[in-house]
């Protein structure tokens, strides 16, 4: 499998996880999407999104039911 084919397969798996679970749940730490693709720009975006979600949860944690 070429690098391009592998990357396309990774994109498809991520898109499927987002369609099925929604972006928030799919990217949530321990979710279906992790920063281990062959696309470093995508990996960094995933890491940033994960950090952002962790920060949001940290801030609102006292108010969760």
PyMOL commands that set and color helices and strands:
alter all, ss='L'
color gray80, all
select helices_A, chain A and resi 3-21+23-27+40-63
alter helices_A, ss='H'
color red, helices_A
deselect
rebuild
show_as cartoon
